[in-house]
């Protein structure tokens, strides 16, 4: 349920920013119908109209503007954190196991001495 709500909120923000279902659909790679249904679902859950729709444009209502003022920074922070996490994927991680014979001097092959 939370996943659907977050998705609907992100779609609402995209439509409001684009001021158009068509432009938002193109940006998100979804159909206009899917975006319209998501916004309608969100409005029904909140029992508030968030967008004023005309044949030529879409504008946030005062309630929509209020939601956007909180939503935009929150979505931006979530995106930034996800990007930061994806950078961690590029760093080497995990265990490295070395096996060396008794005659192998560890100080020469491994940098600072690990063993006395």
C-alpha positions in Angstrom: 0.0 0.0 0.0 2.8 2.5 0.9 4.5 1.8 -2.4 1.3 2.8 -4.3 1.0 5.9 -2.2 4.6 7.0 -2.9 4.2 6.3 -6.6 0.9 8.3 -6.7 2.6 11.2 -4.9 5.6 11.2 -7.3 3.2 11.1 -10.3 1.2 13.9 -8.9 4.3 16.0 -8.5 5.5 15.2 -12.0 2.1 16.2 -13.5 1.9 19.4 -11.5 5.5 20.3 -12.4 4.9 19.6 -16.1 1.4 21.3 -16.0 0.3 18.6 -18.4 -0.5 14.9 -18.2 0.9 14.5 -21.7 4.4 15.9 -20.9 4.5 14.1 -17.6 3.6 10.8 -19.3 6.3 11.3 -21.8 8.9 12.1 -19.1 7.9 9.1 -16.9 7.4 6.7 -19.8 3.8 5.9 -18.8 0.5 6.4 -20.4 -1.6 9.5 -19.8 -4.4 7.3 -18.6 -2.2 5.6 -16.0 -1.1 9.0 -14.7 -4.7 10.3 -14.6 -5.8 7.2 -12.6 -2.9 7.6 -10.1 -3.8 11.3 -9.5 -7.5 10.4 -9.2 -6.7 7.7 -6.7 -4.6 10.1 -4.6 -7.4 12.7 -4.7 -9.9 10.1 -3.6 -7.7 9.0 -0.7 -7.2 12.5 0.5 -10.8 13.6 -0.3 -9.4 16.7 -1.9 -9.0 18.0 -5.4 -5.3 18.6 -6.0 -5.3 19.6 -9.7 -7.6 21.8 -11.8 -7.9 20.2 -15.2 -8.9 22.0 -18.4 -8.6 20.7 -22.0 -5.4 22.7 -22.4 -3.7 22.8 -19.0 -3.4 21.4 -15.5 -2.9 23.6 -12.5 -2.5 22.7 -8.8 -5.3 23.8 -6.5 -4.4 25.6 -3.3 -4.4 22.2 -1.6 -2.2 20.8 -4.4 0.3 23.7 -3.9 0.4 23.1 -0.2 1.1 19.4 -0.8 3.8 20.2 -3.4 5.6 22.6 -1.0 6.3 19.6 1.2 6.5 16.9 -1.4 9.1 18.4 -3.7 11.9 18.7 -1.1 11.0 15.2 0.3 11.1 13.6 -3.2 14.4 15.4 -3.9 16.0 14.1 -0.8 14.8 10.5 -1.4 16.3 10.7 -4.9 19.6 12.1 -3.6 19.8 9.3 -1.0 19.1 6.6 -3.6 21.8 8.1 -5.8 24.2 8.1 -2.9 23.4 4.4 -2.2 24.0 3.5 -5.9 27.5 5.1 -5.6 28.3 2.6 -2.9 27.6 -0.2 -5.3 30.6 0.9 -7.4 33.0 0.6 -4.4 34.7 -2.7 -3.9 33.3 -4.6 -1.0 33.4 -8.0 0.6 36.1 -10.2 2.0 39.5 -10.8 0.6 41.2 -14.0 1.6 44.9 -14.5 1.1 46.7 -17.7 1.4 50.5 -17.6 1.7 53.1 -20.2 2.4 55.2 -20.1 5.6 58.2 -18.8 3.7 56.3 -15.8 2.2 57.2 -12.6 4.0 53.9 -10.8 4.5 55.6 -7.5 5.0 56.6 -7.3 1.4 53.4 -8.4 -0.2 50.7 -6.8 1.9 52.1 -3.4 2.9 52.2 -2.7 6.7 52.9 -5.8 8.7 49.7 -7.6 9.8 51.5 -10.1 12.0 54.3 -9.7 14.4 
